Amino acid sequence: TGTSWLPPAATVVAIVVGIILLFAFPIRDLTNRFDDHPDFIIVGVILSVATIVLYCRTSLMDPGILPRCPKAPRVPDSNGGIRYSRPPGTQNLVGNKRVPLRYCDQCGVYQPPRTWHCTVCNNCVQKFDHHCPWIGNCVGKRNYIYF
């Protein structure tokens, strides 16, 4: 959902080159130094596979994007664009307190607590942390653990 494919592609190239260099020099030297025990190779393979799997999970997974409201009425804004008109306010019960919900004019939805609109992806993301250009995706509720 990012704006460009170049940073994620550069990240994949950097990961692959790093793995190749890891196996070409340090792991080979350590294995030779410690009587050809494969422990370093096994650990290197496990960490390399984990790096690639976690990168793919983070970059390809939905970060927790809230669906837009297709039936919300749209009105022209002061900049000549179109935005959603704001329905009556609502509140959410968090613990024992009533918390007013923010309304997103771009998506036409009320945002639950800790939800923010990403200006890069143009989506509201639950538990939004940041938009990472290196994975080309937002980091949010569903993919934060893999990040």
Stockholm file with secondary structure:
# STOCKHOLM 1.0

chainA/1-147         TGTSWLPPAATVVAIVVGIILLFAFPIRDLTNRFDDHPDFIIVGVILSVATIVLYCRTSLMDPGILPRCPKAPRVPDSNGGIRYSRPPGTQNLVGNKRVPLRYCDQCGVYQPPRTWHCTVCNNCVQKFDHHCPWIGNCVGKRNYIYF
#=GR chainA/1-147 SS CCSCSHHHHHHHHHHHHHHHHHHHTHHHHHHHHTTTCTHHHHHHHHHHHHHHHHHHHHHHSCCCBCCCCTTSCEEECTTSCEEECCCCCCEEEETTEEEECEEETTTTEEECTTCEEETTTTEEETTCCEEETTTTEEECTTTTTTC
#=GC SS_cons         CCSCSHHHHHHHHHHHHHHHHHHHTHHHHHHHHTTTCTHHHHHHHHHHHHHHHHHHHHHHSCCCBCCCCTTSCEEECTTSCEEECCCCCCEEEETTEEEECEEETTTTEEECTTCEEETTTTEEETTCCEEETTTTEEECTTTTTTC
//
